[in-house]
């Protein structure tokens, strides 16, 4: 089963975890076949929030949350169950400075759905 591990950090700890430490962990996880994707995000001042109401899009600078910890990146992993996903999340280096939210990935209830990867899209027949 796929799990998304969302990395949250407050602004004071945004760069506390060195890139090379996160890279080494991701490389190890990829070697085990458990890592599907991982990316860090730029700081929140670069974020734009989009809302559509009554067919009109509105754009707002920054994130929409009013929390001290902000989304800093993610790891998309494959784990046999929630316990294994939590064990992996506990080893994600930025967990020492913030928090990791672990959430199961839900599959769409659509005939023929596999995933939204470039490989899957290329394999889809034209309708």
DSSP file (Angstrom, degrees, kcal/mol; ACC not computed):
  #  RESIDUE AA STRUCTURE BP1 BP2  ACC     N-H-->O    O-->H-N    N-H-->O    O-->H-N    TCO  KAPPA ALPHA  PHI   PSI    X-CA   Y-CA   Z-CA
    1    1 A X              0   0    0      0, 0.0    78,-2.9     0, 0.0     2,-0.3   0.000 360.0 360.0 360.0 146.0    0.0    0.0    0.0
    2    2 A X  E     -A   78   0A   0    103,-0.3   103,-2.5    76,-0.2     2,-0.4  -0.666 360.0-173.2 -88.6 142.1    1.2    3.5   -0.7
    3    3 A X  E     -AB  77 104A   0     74,-2.3    74,-2.9    -2,-0.3     2,-0.6  -0.994  16.8-142.7-132.2 140.4    1.6    6.1    2.1
    4    4 A X  E     -AB  76 103A   0     99,-3.1    99,-2.3    -2,-0.4     2,-0.7  -0.918  11.2-160.1-102.4 123.7    2.4    9.8    1.8
    5    5 A X  E     -AB  75 102A   0     70,-3.1    70,-1.8    -2,-0.6     2,-0.5  -0.903   9.4-159.1-105.4 107.0    4.7   11.1    4.5
    6    6 A X  E     -AB  74 101A   0     95,-3.1    95,-2.6    -2,-0.7     2,-0.5  -0.768   7.5-143.8 -92.1 125.9    4.3   14.8    4.7
    7    7 A X  E     -AB  73 100A   0     66,-2.6    65,-3.6    -2,-0.5    66,-1.1  -0.792  17.2-170.6 -93.6 122.4    7.2   16.7    6.3
    8    8 A X  E     +AB  71  99A   0     91,-3.2    91,-2.4    -2,-0.5     2,-0.3  -0.952  10.0 167.3-116.7 133.1    6.2   19.7    8.5
    9    9 A X  E     -A   70   0A   0     61,-2.4    61,-3.2    -2,-0.4     2,-0.2  -0.976  32.5-121.5-137.6 150.7    8.7   22.2    9.9
   10   10 A X  E >   -A   69   0A   0     87,-0.4     3,-1.4    -2,-0.3     4,-0.3  -0.550  39.0-104.3 -84.9 164.2    8.4   25.6   11.5
   11   11 A X  G >  S+     0   0    0     57,-0.5     3,-1.0     1,-0.3     4,-0.3   0.817 119.0  60.4 -60.2 -31.6   10.3   28.4    9.8
   12   12 A X  G 3  S+     0   0    0      1,-0.2    -1,-0.3     2,-0.1     3,-0.2   0.792 113.9  36.2 -66.4 -27.1   13.1   28.4   12.5
   13   13 A X  G X  S+     0   0    0     -3,-1.4     3,-1.4     1,-0.1     4,-0.5   0.215  81.0 114.9-109.3  14.1   13.9   24.8   11.6
   14   14 A X  T <  S+     0   0    0     -3,-1.0     3,-0.2    -4,-0.3    -1,-0.1   0.869  92.2  24.5 -54.6 -42.1   13.3   25.0    7.8
   15   15 A X  T 3  S+     0   0    0     -4,-0.3    -1,-0.3    -3,-0.2     4,-0.1   0.163  91.1 107.4-109.5  17.0   17.0   24.3    7.0
   16   16 A X  S <  S+     0   0    0     -3,-1.4     2,-0.6     2,-0.1    -1,-0.1   0.855  70.1  65.5 -65.8 -34.9   18.0   22.5   10.2
   17   17 A X  S    S-     0   0    0     -4,-0.5    77,-0.1    -3,-0.2    -1,-0.1  -0.796  92.5-124.1 -92.3 122.1   18.2   19.1    8.4
   18   18 A X    >>  -     0   0    0     -2,-0.6     4,-1.8     1,-0.1     3,-0.7  -0.345  11.1-126.8 -67.9 142.8   21.0   19.1    5.9
   19   19 A X  H 3> S+     0   0    0      1,-0.2     4,-2.9     2,-0.2     5,-0.2   0.877 109.9  57.2 -54.5 -40.4   20.2   18.2    2.3
   20   20 A X  H 3> S+     0   0    0      1,-0.2     4,-2.2     2,-0.2    -1,-0.2   0.838 104.7  51.8 -65.1 -30.9   22.8   15.5    2.3
   21   21 A X  H <> S+     0   0    0     -3,-0.7     4,-1.9     2,-0.2    -1,-0.2   0.922 112.8  44.2 -69.1 -44.2   21.2   13.8    5.3
   22   22 A X  H  X S+     0   0    0     -4,-1.8     4,-2.5     2,-0.2    -2,-0.2   0.891 113.9  51.2 -65.8 -39.4   17.8   13.7    3.6
   23   23 A X  H  X S+     0   0    0     -4,-2.9     4,-2.7     2,-0.2    -2,-0.2   0.918 108.6  50.8 -64.2 -43.7   19.4   12.5    0.3
   24   24 A X  H  X S+     0   0    0     -4,-2.2     4,-2.1     2,-0.2    -1,-0.2   0.902 111.9  47.5 -62.0 -41.1   21.2    9.7    2.1
   25   25 A X  H  X S+     0   0    0     -4,-1.9     4,-2.7     2,-0.2    -2,-0.2   0.937 112.7  48.3 -65.3 -45.9   18.0    8.5    3.7
   26   26 A X  H  X S+     0   0    0     -4,-2.5     4,-2.7     1,-0.2    -2,-0.2   0.885 110.9  51.5 -62.0 -38.8   16.1    8.7    0.5
   27   27 A X  H  X S+     0   0    0     -4,-2.7     4,-2.1     2,-0.2    -1,-0.2   0.914 111.3  47.2 -64.2 -42.8   18.8    6.8   -1.4
   28   28 A X  H  X S+     0   0    0     -4,-2.1     4,-1.1     2,-0.2    -2,-0.2   0.923 113.8  47.5 -62.5 -45.3   18.8    4.1    1.3
   29   29 A X  H  <>S+     0   0    0     -4,-2.7     5,-1.6     1,-0.2     6,-0.9   0.888 110.9  51.5 -65.2 -39.9   15.0    3.9    1.1
   30   30 A X  H ><5S+     0   0    0     -4,-2.7     3,-1.4     1,-0.2    -1,-0.2   0.892 105.5  56.3 -62.9 -39.9   15.0    3.8   -2.7
   31   31 A X  H 3<5S+     0   0    0     -4,-2.1    -1,-0.2     1,-0.3    -2,-0.2   0.778 104.6  52.8 -62.8 -26.7   17.5    0.9   -2.5
   32   32 A X  T 3<5S-     0   0    0     -4,-1.1    -1,-0.3    -3,-0.4    -2,-0.2   0.528 114.5-118.0 -85.6  -6.0   15.1   -1.1   -0.4
   33   33 A X  T < 5S+     0   0    0     -3,-1.4    -3,-0.2    -4,-0.4    -2,-0.1   0.527  89.0 107.2  82.5   5.7   12.3   -0.6   -3.0
   34   34 A X      < +     0   0    0     -5,-1.6    44,-2.6    43,-0.1     2,-0.5   0.680  54.8  83.9 -90.5 -20.2   10.2    1.4   -0.5
   35   35 A X  E     +C   77   0A   0     -6,-0.9    42,-0.2    42,-0.2     3,-0.1  -0.755  40.4 167.7 -92.5 124.4   10.6    4.9   -1.9
   36   36 A X  E    S-     0   0A   0     40,-3.4     2,-0.3    -2,-0.5    41,-0.2   0.753  70.9 -19.6 -99.6 -34.6    8.3    5.9   -4.8
   37   37 A X  E     -C   76   0A   0     39,-1.6    39,-3.6     2,-0.0    -1,-0.4  -0.950  56.0-177.7-167.9 153.4    9.1    9.6   -4.8
   38   38 A X  E     +C   75   0A   0     -2,-0.3     2,-0.3    37,-0.3    37,-0.2  -0.932   8.3 167.5-158.4 136.3   10.4   12.3   -2.5
   39   39 A X  E     -C   74   0A   0     35,-1.7    35,-2.0    -2,-0.3     2,-0.2  -0.986  26.0-135.4-150.4 139.1   10.9   16.0   -3.0
   40   40 A X  E     -C   73   0A   0     -2,-0.3     2,-0.3    33,-0.2    33,-0.3  -0.597  25.9-135.6 -85.4 158.6   11.7   19.0   -0.7
   41   41 A X        -     0   0    0     31,-3.3     3,-0.1    -2,-0.2     2,-0.0  -0.829  17.0-108.2-112.5 153.5    9.7   22.2   -1.1
   42   42 A X        -     0   0    0     -2,-0.3    -1,-0.1     1,-0.2     5,-0.0  -0.333  57.7 -74.4 -68.1 161.3   10.8   25.8   -1.2
   43   43 A X    >   -     0   0    0      1,-0.1     3,-2.0     2,-0.1     4,-0.2  -0.093  49.0-101.8 -57.3 161.0   10.0   27.9    1.8
   44   44 A X  G >  S+     0   0    0      1,-0.3     3,-2.1     2,-0.2    18,-0.2   0.712 113.4  74.4 -62.5 -24.1    6.4   29.0    2.3
   45   45 A X  G 3  S+     0   0    0      1,-0.3    -1,-0.3    17,-0.1    17,-0.2   0.719  94.9  55.2 -63.6 -16.3    7.0   32.6    1.1
   46   46 A X  G <  S+     0   0    0     -3,-2.0    -1,-0.3    15,-0.1    -2,-0.2   0.487  89.6 105.5 -91.1  -3.4    7.1   31.1   -2.4
   47   47 A X    <   -     0   0    0     -3,-2.1    15,-3.3    -4,-0.2     2,-0.4  -0.436  49.2-166.5 -80.3 150.1    3.7   29.4   -2.1
   48   48 A X  E     -D   61   0B   0     13,-0.3     2,-0.4    -2,-0.1    13,-0.2  -0.998  11.6-146.3-131.4 132.5    0.5   30.6   -3.7
   49   49 A X  E     -D   60   0B   0     11,-3.1    11,-2.6    -2,-0.4     2,-0.4  -0.846  11.2-156.6-100.7 134.6   -2.9   29.3   -2.7
   50   50 A X  E     +D   59   0B   0     -2,-0.4     2,-0.4     9,-0.2     9,-0.2  -0.930  12.4 178.5-113.1 132.0   -5.6   28.9   -5.3
   51   51 A X  E     -D   58   0B   0      7,-2.4     7,-3.1    -2,-0.4     2,-0.5  -0.996  12.7-158.1-129.4 138.0   -9.4   28.8   -4.5
   52   52 A X  E     +D   57   0B   0     -2,-0.4     2,-0.4     5,-0.2     5,-0.2  -0.974  17.6 170.6-116.8 121.6  -12.2   28.5   -7.0
   53   53 A X  E >  S-D   56   0B   0      3,-2.3     3,-2.0    -2,-0.5    -2,-0.1  -0.998  70.3  -8.3-131.7 129.5  -15.6   29.8   -5.9
   54   54 A X  T 3  S-     0   0    0     -2,-0.4    -1,-0.1     1,-0.3     3,-0.1   0.859 130.1 -55.5  52.8  38.4  -18.5   30.1   -8.3
   55   55 A X  T 3  S+     0   0    0      1,-0.2     2,-0.5    -3,-0.0    -1,-0.3   0.493 114.6 113.7  78.1   3.5  -16.3   29.4  -11.2
   56   56 A X  E <   -D   53   0B   0     -3,-2.0    -3,-2.3     2,-0.0     2,-0.4  -0.926  59.1-138.4-114.3 131.4  -13.8   32.2  -10.4
   57   57 A X  E     -D   52   0B   0     -2,-0.5     2,-0.4    -5,-0.2    -5,-0.2  -0.680  16.6-169.5 -87.2 136.3  -10.2   31.6   -9.4
   58   58 A X  E     -D   51   0B   0     -7,-3.1    -7,-2.4    -2,-0.4     2,-0.4  -0.974   7.5-152.6-123.4 141.4   -8.7   33.6   -6.6
   59   59 A X  E     -D   50   0B   0     -2,-0.4     2,-0.4    -9,-0.2    -9,-0.2  -0.942   9.9-172.1-120.2 134.8   -5.0   33.6   -5.8
   60   60 A X  E     -D   49   0B   0    -11,-2.6   -11,-3.1    -2,-0.4     2,-0.2  -0.977  26.4-116.8-127.8 136.6   -3.4   34.3   -2.4
   61   61 A X  E    S+D   48   0B   0     -2,-0.4   -13,-0.3   -13,-0.2   -15,-0.1  -0.494  79.4   8.4 -68.8 138.3    0.2   34.6   -1.5
   62   62 A X  S    S-     0   0    0    -15,-3.3   -13,-0.3    -2,-0.2    -2,-0.2  -0.096 101.8 -43.9  86.0 176.9    1.5   32.0    1.0
   63   63 A X        -     0   0    0    -15,-0.1   -14,-0.1     1,-0.1    -2,-0.0  -0.324  43.9-127.6 -78.6 165.0    0.0   28.8    2.3
   64   64 A X  S    S+     0   0    0    -16,-0.1     2,-0.1    -2,-0.1    -1,-0.1   0.537  76.7  99.6 -89.8  -7.2   -3.6   28.6    3.5
   65   65 A X        -     0   0    0      1,-0.1    -2,-0.1     2,-0.0     5,-0.0  -0.436  58.2-154.7 -83.6 155.6   -2.8   27.1    6.9
   66   66 A X        +     0   0    0     -2,-0.1     2,-0.2     3,-0.0    -1,-0.1  -0.287  58.2 113.8-118.0  44.7   -2.6   29.1   10.2
   67   67 A X  S    S-     0   0    0      2,-0.2    -2,-0.0     1,-0.1     0, 0.0  -0.703  71.6-126.6-111.6 165.0   -0.2   26.7   11.9
   68   68 A X  S    S+     0   0    0     -2,-0.2   -57,-0.5   -58,-0.1     2,-0.4   0.834  96.4  66.0 -78.8 -33.6    3.4   27.2   13.1
   69   69 A X  E    S-A   10   0A   0    -59,-0.2     2,-0.3   -61,-0.1   -59,-0.3  -0.769  72.9-166.2 -92.3 135.1    4.6   24.1   11.2
   70   70 A X  E     -A    9   0A   0    -61,-3.2   -61,-2.4    -2,-0.4     2,-0.3  -0.848  33.1 -87.1-122.5 153.9    4.4   24.3    7.4
   71   71 A X  E     +A    8   0A   0     -2,-0.3   -63,-0.2   -63,-0.2     3,-0.1  -0.425  46.2 169.1 -63.4 121.4    4.6   21.7    4.6
   72   72 A X  E     -     0   0A   0    -65,-3.6   -31,-3.3     1,-0.4     2,-0.3   0.618  56.3 -47.0-110.3 -19.9    8.3   21.3    3.8
   73   73 A X  E     -AC   7  40A   0    -66,-1.1   -66,-2.6   -33,-0.3    -1,-0.4  -0.979  52.1-119.5 170.9-173.3    8.3   18.2    1.6
   74   74 A X  E     -AC   6  39A   0    -35,-2.0   -35,-1.7    -2,-0.3     2,-0.4  -0.989   2.6-151.0-153.2 159.5    7.1   14.7    1.1
   75   75 A X  E     -AC   5  38A   0    -70,-1.8   -70,-3.1    -2,-0.3     2,-0.7  -0.992  13.1-156.3-129.3 123.6    8.1   11.1    0.8
   76   76 A X  E     +AC   4  37A   0    -39,-3.6   -40,-3.4    -2,-0.4   -39,-1.6  -0.914  28.7 177.5 -99.6 117.4    5.7    8.7   -1.2
   77   77 A X  E     -AC   3  35A   0    -74,-2.9   -74,-2.3    -2,-0.7     2,-0.5  -0.753  32.7-132.7-122.3 164.0    6.5    5.2    0.1
   78   78 A X  E     +A    2   0A   0    -44,-2.6     2,-0.3    -2,-0.3   -76,-0.2  -0.980  35.5 165.7-112.8 125.7    5.3    1.7   -0.4
   79   79 A X        -     0   0    0    -78,-2.9     3,-0.1    -2,-0.5     4,-0.0  -0.976  44.1-127.3-141.1 152.6    4.7   -0.2    2.9
   80   80 A X  S    S-     0   0    0     -2,-0.3     2,-0.3     1,-0.1    -1,-0.1   0.807  88.7 -17.9 -71.8 -27.4    3.0   -3.5    3.8
   81   81 A X  S  > S-     0   0    0    -80,-0.1     4,-2.1     1,-0.1     3,-0.2  -0.953  79.0 -81.2-163.6 178.4    0.8   -1.7    6.4
   82   82 A X  H  > S+     0   0    0     -2,-0.3     4,-2.8     1,-0.2     5,-0.2   0.868 121.9  58.3 -61.1 -37.9    0.5    1.4    8.6
   83   83 A X  H  > S+     0   0    0      1,-0.2     4,-2.0     2,-0.2    -1,-0.2   0.916 108.4  44.8 -60.3 -43.1    3.0    0.0   11.2
   84   84 A X  H  > S+     0   0    0      2,-0.2     4,-2.2    -3,-0.2    -1,-0.2   0.904 112.7  52.2 -66.8 -39.9    5.7   -0.3    8.6
   85   85 A X  H  X S+     0   0    0     -4,-2.1     4,-2.7     1,-0.2    -2,-0.2   0.906 110.1  48.6 -61.4 -41.7    4.9    3.2    7.2
   86   86 A X  H  X S+     0   0    0     -4,-2.8     4,-2.1     2,-0.2    -1,-0.2   0.879 109.0  52.9 -66.4 -37.6    5.1    4.7   10.7
   87   87 A X  H  X S+     0   0    0     -4,-2.0     4,-0.5    -5,-0.2    -1,-0.2   0.903 112.1  45.5 -64.0 -40.5    8.5    2.9   11.3
   88   88 A X  H >< S+     0   0    0     -4,-2.2     3,-1.5     1,-0.2     4,-0.5   0.937 111.3  52.5 -66.2 -46.0    9.8    4.4    8.0
   89   89 A X  H >< S+     0   0    0     -4,-2.7     3,-1.2     1,-0.3    -2,-0.2   0.855 102.0  59.7 -59.6 -36.1    8.4    7.9    8.9
   90   90 A X  H 3< S+     0   0    0     -4,-2.1    -1,-0.3     1,-0.3    -2,-0.2   0.723 104.6  51.6 -65.7 -20.0   10.1    7.8   12.2
   91   91 A X  T << S+     0   0    0     -3,-1.5     2,-0.3    -4,-0.5    -1,-0.3   0.516  77.3 115.8 -94.1  -6.8   13.4    7.5   10.4
   92   92 A X  S X  S-     0   0    0     -3,-1.2     3,-2.3    -4,-0.5     4,-0.3  -0.504  70.7-131.6 -65.6 122.4   12.8   10.5    8.1
   93   93 A X  G >  S+     0   0    0     -2,-0.3     3,-1.8     1,-0.3     4,-0.2   0.817  99.9  57.8 -51.2 -44.1   15.6   12.9    9.1
   94   94 A X  G >> S+     0   0    0      1,-0.3     3,-2.0     2,-0.2     4,-1.6   0.629  82.7  85.7 -66.4  -8.2   13.5   16.1    9.5
   95   95 A X  G <4 S+     0   0    0     -3,-2.3    -1,-0.3     1,-0.3    -2,-0.2   0.769  80.9  64.7 -59.4 -23.0   11.3   14.3   12.1
   96   96 A X  G <4 S+     0   0    0     -3,-1.8    -1,-0.3    -4,-0.3    -2,-0.2   0.694 113.2  30.8 -70.4 -18.7   14.0   15.5   14.6
   97   97 A X  T <4 S-     0   0    0     -3,-2.0   -87,-0.4    -4,-0.2    -2,-0.2   0.573 134.6  -7.7-116.8 -15.4   13.0   19.1   13.9
   98   98 A X  S  < S-     0   0    0     -4,-1.6     2,-0.3   -89,-0.1   -89,-0.2  -0.333  85.9 -70.3-148.8-131.8    9.3   19.0   13.1
   99   99 A X  E     -B    8   0A   0    -91,-2.4   -91,-3.2    -2,-0.1     2,-0.5  -0.968  22.7-139.9-143.7 159.5    6.7   16.4   12.4
  100  100 A X  E     -B    7   0A   0     -2,-0.3     2,-0.5   -93,-0.2   -93,-0.2  -0.984  12.2-154.9-122.3 120.6    5.7   13.8    9.8
  101  101 A X  E     -B    6   0A   0    -95,-2.6   -95,-3.1    -2,-0.5     2,-0.5  -0.852  11.1-157.4 -93.9 126.1    2.1   13.2    8.9
  102  102 A X  E     +B    5   0A   0     -2,-0.5     2,-0.4   -97,-0.2   -97,-0.2  -0.914  17.4 171.5-108.2 124.4    1.5    9.7    7.5
  103  103 A X  E     -B    4   0A   0    -99,-2.3   -99,-3.1    -2,-0.5     2,-0.1  -0.994  32.2-120.2-136.4 130.7   -1.5    9.2    5.3
  104  104 A X  E     -B    3   0A   0     -2,-0.4     2,-0.5  -101,-0.2  -101,-0.3  -0.406  31.1-120.7 -65.8 143.9   -2.6    6.3    3.2
  105  105 A X        -     0   0    0   -103,-2.5     2,-0.4    -2,-0.1  -103,-0.3  -0.739  24.6-141.2 -86.3 129.9   -3.0    7.0   -0.5
  106  106 A X        -     0   0    0     -2,-0.5     2,-0.3     1,-0.0  -103,-0.0  -0.757   9.6-133.3 -93.8 134.6   -6.5    6.3   -1.8
  107  107 A X        -     0   0    0     -2,-0.4     2,-0.1     1,-0.1     8,-0.1  -0.664  28.3-109.0 -84.6 142.7   -7.0    4.7   -5.2
  108  108 A X        -     0   0    0     -2,-0.3     2,-1.6     1,-0.1     5,-0.1  -0.427  19.1-127.2 -69.6 143.6   -9.6    6.3   -7.4
  109  109 A X        +     0   0    0     -2,-0.1     2,-0.4     2,-0.0    -1,-0.1  -0.532  68.4 123.6 -90.0  68.1  -12.7    4.4   -8.0
  110  110 A X    >   -     0   0    0     -2,-1.6     3,-2.2     3,-0.0    -2,-0.1  -0.998  69.9-104.7-133.0 130.9  -12.4    4.6  -11.8
  111  111 A X  T 3  S+     0   0    0     -2,-0.4    -2,-0.0     1,-0.3    -3,-0.0  -0.291 105.3  11.7 -56.5 132.2  -12.3    1.7  -14.2
  112  112 A X  T 3  S+     0   0    0      1,-0.3    -1,-0.3     2,-0.0     2,-0.2   0.426  87.7 150.7  82.2  -0.2   -8.8    1.1  -15.5
  113  113 A X    <   +     0   0    0     -3,-2.2    -1,-0.3     1,-0.2     3,-0.1  -0.460   5.9 151.4 -68.7 132.1   -7.1    3.4  -13.0
  114  114 A X        -     0   0    0      1,-0.4     2,-0.3    -2,-0.2    -1,-0.2   0.612  61.8 -53.1-121.7 -55.5   -3.5    2.4  -12.0
  115  115 A X        -     0   0    0      2,-0.1    -1,-0.4    -8,-0.1     2,-0.1  -0.964  42.1-103.5-173.5 172.4   -1.7    5.6  -11.1
  116  116 A X        +     0   0    0     -2,-0.3     2,-0.2    -3,-0.1    -3,-0.0  -0.290  69.9 130.0-104.8  47.3   -0.8    9.1  -12.4
  117  117 A X  S  > S-     0   0    0      1,-0.1     4,-2.4    -2,-0.1     5,-0.2  -0.646  70.9-115.2 -93.6 157.2    2.7    8.4  -13.4
  118  118 A X  H  > S+     0   0    0     -2,-0.2     4,-2.2     1,-0.2     5,-0.2   0.874 118.0  54.2 -57.1 -36.4    4.1    9.3  -16.8
  119  119 A X  H  > S+     0   0    0      2,-0.2     4,-1.3     1,-0.2    -1,-0.2   0.918 109.5  45.8 -64.7 -43.3    4.6    5.6  -17.5
  120  120 A X  H  > S+     0   0    0      1,-0.2     4,-0.8     2,-0.2    -2,-0.2   0.892 112.1  51.4 -67.2 -39.4    1.0    4.8  -16.7
  121  121 A X  H >< S+     0   0    0     -4,-2.4     3,-0.6     1,-0.2    -2,-0.2   0.897 108.8  50.9 -64.7 -40.1   -0.3    7.8  -18.8
  122  122 A X  H 3< S+     0   0    0     -4,-2.2    -1,-0.2     1,-0.2    -2,-0.2   0.804 109.7  51.2 -66.6 -29.0    1.8    6.7  -21.8
  123  123 A X  H 3< S+     0   0    0     -4,-1.3    -1,-0.2    -5,-0.2    -2,-0.2   0.620  85.9 105.5 -84.3 -13.5    0.3    3.2  -21.5
  124  124 A X  S << S-     0   0    0     -4,-0.8     2,-0.1    -3,-0.6     3,-0.1  -0.471  75.1-121.0 -69.5 133.3   -3.3    4.4  -21.4
  125  125 A X        -     0   0    0     -2,-0.2     2,-0.1     1,-0.1    -1,-0.1  -0.444  31.7-102.4 -71.1 149.6   -5.2    3.8  -24.7
  126  126 A X              0   0    0      1,-0.1    -1,-0.1    -2,-0.1     0, 0.0  -0.468 360.0 360.0 -69.3 141.0   -6.6    6.9  -26.4
  127  127 A X              0   0    0     -2,-0.1    -1,-0.1    -3,-0.1    -2,-0.0   0.395 360.0 360.0-102.6 360.0  -10.4    7.3  -25.9
